[in-house]
Amino acid sequence: MLRILFVDDEPDDLQAIRRTSQLMQHEWDMHFVDSGQAALVVLSQRPFDVVVSDMRMTRMDGADLLAAVRRQYPTCARIILSDCTEKDAQFRSTKVAHQLLSKPCRLDELTRTIDRIQASRGYVESNAIRAIVGQVDQLPVLGDVYEDFMAAVDRDTSTAEALGRIVSQDIALTAELLRLVNSAFFGLRRTVDSTADAITYLGVDVVRAIVAGHSVFGVDVPGLDVDRIACRAQWAAALVRAMLRAEGASNQEAAEGYLAGGLHEVGLLVLGSLPVPPGADLTAVVESNDPIVERLTFGADRFAIGAYLLGLWGFSPSLVEGVRSLGLDTAPEPSEVGRVGWALHVARRQLVLAGVDELDATVGEDALGALMIGASAELGAPLAHRQ
């Protein structure tokens, strides 16, 4: 049974949550407390899988509470409920909460969110790795991306599309922006799949603050060539989208494919922070491009870790499962991963065969066309027939 701790210092709101959530009493083991301090006491006495906290609370607010939970109980999923509109609250929440939900929150939305989080837990069996993933608030970004973005903003002439192209060069920034704008906190009726649309909705000032916050985290991941990871992400995103468009996929499906390609190796940045076993060479393990080697070395591969992180952050189940399936010992049937997932598999294989060192940092039409020829030969049949 799932163990969930609810925290709210408003008696009426806490009672409303208690009353509504009783419908889940056969699936959830629930505990209710009226302050952040009381929550930490209860957490010290028994384990919980999920903490759901109100943002606005006296003495210790939701962001402070979840920051403490992240430090002390990193395997516990963290959800913020908030009716705040202040930008400061948004920033502070997104740094410590896996997901932001608007308040009042419907039970079906809460259960769907928690179900997805629980599904992603199954991708990583090691509690030690889960703890490291649970402590992730920001991922490394490239210094050049930060500098280019700030320079473009200072010119005051850059469009959202131009700024979006800069941000898209980095998978960590892309994940952060899309995680924030697609959170239930904003209640958008459609999924935002592009960085340009995210910048348009959030505003340049908000995005500038997010980029600046990432720059403080640092960019050094010993043993990893972050530039190569970012380059491969850009090529994967472009190739998946091109393949889907060639097969007549909808704009929404092509956008999801682009996002899946860009984020499919986000777990590699986390993998680089795991303790390297004695005698192992992180660079050699990573450059093997073999999930089995990664599992034997670390207990999990980049795709399992990435799927777990993306699941915690609330990305779509189809995208999460598509990333996870890249680490399977045997390639899945196209019908098992859907059109986007299958395009992602084909794109990944083409890029591994091509070798990232043979690709320019900027995606070019000629090289992309050559990769498309290889992808088409591998497919052997239209993607549309492989759903």
N, C-alpha and C positions, 0 to 999 in steps of 0.2 A: 504494500500500500504506500502511495506517495505521501511524504511528510511535508506539509506546507505550513509556514508561519506567516500570519497576517499581522501587520502593524499599522495602527492608526490612532492618533490621540484625540480624535473627535468621537465621543461615545455613540452618537447617533449613526455616524458613518460606519464605525466598527460593528455595531449591531446589525446594520443593513447588510454588510458583507457576511456576517455570521449567518443571518437568516437566509440569504440567497444561496450561499455555498452549501447549505445543508443538503441540497439536492445531490451533492457529490460525496456524501458521507460514507458511501460504500467503496469509494475509490481513493479518497483523500483522508489522511490522518491530519486533522487541522488543529492549530493552536492559535489563539488570539491574544494580543497584548496591546497596551495603550501607550507605549513609549519606546523610543529606541534603546534606552537603557534597559528596560525590561526585556526587550528582544535579545540583547546580548547576554543577559543572565540565562534566559531559556536556552539559547544556543550553546552555552557552556555546559548545559546539563544533559542535552540530548541532541542527536543529529537531525538535520532537516535537509530536504532535497531542494526546496524553493523558499525564498523569502519574498513576500509581496508587501511593499511598504508605501504608505502615503508619502508624498514629497514634503508638504508643508506640515512640520511638527515643531513644537517649541523645544528648546534646549538642544535636542539632537534631531535634525531634520533627516529626511529620507536619504539624501545624498551622503551625509556623514555616516549614517547607519550602514548603508551598503558599502561604503569605503572600508569600514571596519570589518564587515562580513567578507569582503574580498581578501583582506589581509589575513584574517583568522580562519575563515572557512571557505577557501577558494573553490571547492567542488560544488558549493551551493549556488543554484541559479538565482539571479537577482532581477526583480521586476519592480519598477516604479509606477505608482498610480499618481497622476497629477492633473489638476485643473489650472495649473499655472500657465501664464503666457510670457513671463519675463525671460529674456534671453539668457540671463545668468543661470536661472534654474534649468533651462534646457542644456546648457553647456555642462553644468555640474552633474546633472543626471546622466547624460550620455557617457560620461567618463567612468561611471561606476555601475550603471545598470546594464544588464544584457538587453533588456527591452523596456520601452516606455509605453504605457497605456494611458489613455485619457480617462479622467474621472468625471462622472461615475462610469464604471466599467461593466459592461454586460457579462453575464456568466458565460455565455457561449464564446465570447471573445477571449475571456480569461482561460477557459478550458482548452480552447484551440491553441492558444499560445503555450500553455504548459504541456499539452500533448506533444507539440512539435519539439519543445526543448527535451522532453523525455525521450523522444524517438532518436534525437541526435546523440544522446548519451551512449546508445548501444554501439556507436561507431568506434569508441575508445574504451577499452576494458580497464586500462591501468588508472587507478586513482591518482597516482603520482603525476601522470600526464594530464589527467583531468584538472588537477590542482594548478598546474602550470598554465593550461588553457584558461582556467577560470580567473587567473590573475591578469590576463591580457586586457589592457584598456586601450592601448594604442600599439600600432605596429610600426616598424621603421619605415620612413619615407626617404626619398632621395633628396639630397641637398639641392641639386640643380632644379628639381621640380619646385621646391619652395622658393628659390631665388627667382625662377622664371615667372612663377605665379605672382609674387610680390611686385616684380618689375612691370608685369602686364597691368596689374591693378593700379599702380602708380601712374601709368600713362593715361588712365581715365578714358581710353578709347576702345578698350578690348570688349568684345561682345561676350555673352554667356557661352556661346559656342567656342570662341577662342580660348576662354578660360577653362572650359570643360575639356578641351583637347590637352591642355597642360596637365590638369589634374588626372586625366585618364592614363597618363604615362605611368602612374603609380597605383598598384593594386591596393595598397593600404589606405590611401586617401579615398580612392573610389569606394571601397567597402565602408569606410566611416561615413562619407556623405550619404550614400544610398541607405545605409542602416538608419541614419537619423531621419531623413526625409520620409522614409517609408514606414516609420514606426507609427503605431496606432495613436501616438500622442497628437499627430497632426491630422489624423482622420481623413486622409485623402481617399477619394473614391477610385483612384486608379494607381497602379504601381508605377513609380518613377524609375526608369531603367537607364537613363543617361545622366552623366555628370552635368551636362549643360542644363537640362531640365531641373536638376537638383539645385544648381546655382541660381537659376531664375526664381525658384520657389523660396529658397532660404535667404537669398540676398547675398551680395558680394561681401558685406561686412561680416555676416555670420561665417561664411566660408573662409574668409581671411583669418578669422580667429581660430577656426579648426585647423587650417594649414599651419598657422603659427604654433599652435599647441603641439602638433605633431613634430615640428622642427626641434622642440625642446627635448623630445624623447631621445633623439639621436638616431644615427643611421648605420652604425657599425654593427654588423652581425658576423663575428669571427667565423671563418670557414665557409661563408656564403658570399657569392658574387651577386649582390642585390640588383645590380644593373642588368645582369643576364636574366634574372628572374622577371624583372619588369619588362624587358624586351620580349621574352617569350610570352608573357601575359598579353602584351599588345598584339602580337602576331596571332595568338590563339583566338583572341576576341574577334579580330578582323576576319580570320579564316572561317570560324564558325558562322559568323553573320553572312559572309559571302556564300557559303554553302547553302544556308537556309534560304537566302533570297533567290538563289539559282533554282531552288526547288519549289518556289512559289509560296513560301511560308508567309504568314501574316507579319505585319510590322511589329506587333507585340512579341511574337515568337522569335523573330530575328533579334529584337532588343534583348530578350532573355538569354538568347544564345550568346550574344556579345558579352553580356554580364557574366555568364558562366565561364566563358573563355578567359575573361580578364581576372576572375577570382579563383580559378581552378587550382592554383598553386599557393594560395594564401597560407595554407598550413605549413609550407616550407619555411616561412619566416618564424613560425613558432617552433618548428623542429630544430632550428638553429639555436634556440635558447635552452634546449634540453641538455642535461649532463651527458657528455660523450664518454661512453664506456672505455676503460683502459685498453689501449692497443687499437682502438678504432680511429678512423680518419674521416671526419665529417665531410670534407670536400669530396673524398673518394666515394663515400656512401651516396651523397647527393648526385654526383655526376654519373653514377651507375644508372640513374633513372629507373631503378627497379624497386617497386614497393616491397617486395619480399626481403630484399637486403635491408631496407629501412626498418621493417618490422623486426627482423632478427637483431638489428643493432639497438633500436630504441624502444621496441614494443608496440610501435604504431607507425604508419606511413603518413606521408604528407597529405594524402587525400582524405584519410580518416580524420586526421587532426583538423584539416580545413573544413570538412563537412560538419564536424562537431562544433567548431567555432561559428560557422555560418548559421547552423541551426540555433545555437544560443542567441545569435544576433537577429534571428527572425526572418532570414531570407526564405524564399519559397521552397516548399518541400521538393518540388521537381528539380530545382537548381541544386539543392543540398544533396539529393540522392544521385544526381548526375555526377557531381564532383566525387562523391564517395565511391561510385561504381568504377572510377578510374583505377582504384587500387585493388580491385578484385583479381584473384589468381587467374581466372579465365574470363575472357571478354564476354559481356552479357549479350543476350539476343537483343536486336533492335527494339523488339516489342516490349522488352523489360525496362528500357530506359527512355523510351519516347524519342521523338524526332530531335529535340534539342540535345538530349543525352547522347544519342548516337552520333550526331555531328561533332559533339565535343570529343568523343572517343576517336573518331577518324582524324580530327584536327590535331589531337595530341600525338597520335602516331606519326603523322606527317611531319610535325615539328621536331620530334625526336630523331626521325630519319634524316631530316634536313640539317639538323645541328644548329643551335642558336648562334654559334660563332660565324656561320655562313650567312646570317641574316643581318641586315642593317638595323640600327636602332629605330629608324623610322620605317613604318610599313609602306612598301612601294607596290604600285599596281602590277608591274611586270612580275616581280617575285611572288606576289600573291596569286597571280594568274597561274604561275608554274605550280605552286602548291595546290591550286584548285584542280589542275590536271591530274596530279597524283592522287588527290582525294577522290576524284570521280572514278579513276581506274580502280581504286580500292573498294569503293562502294559497289560498283558493278550493277547497281540498280538505283533508281531515284530514291531519295530520302523519303519522299511522300509515300512510297510503297513499303517503308520499313517502320511504320508507326506501331 
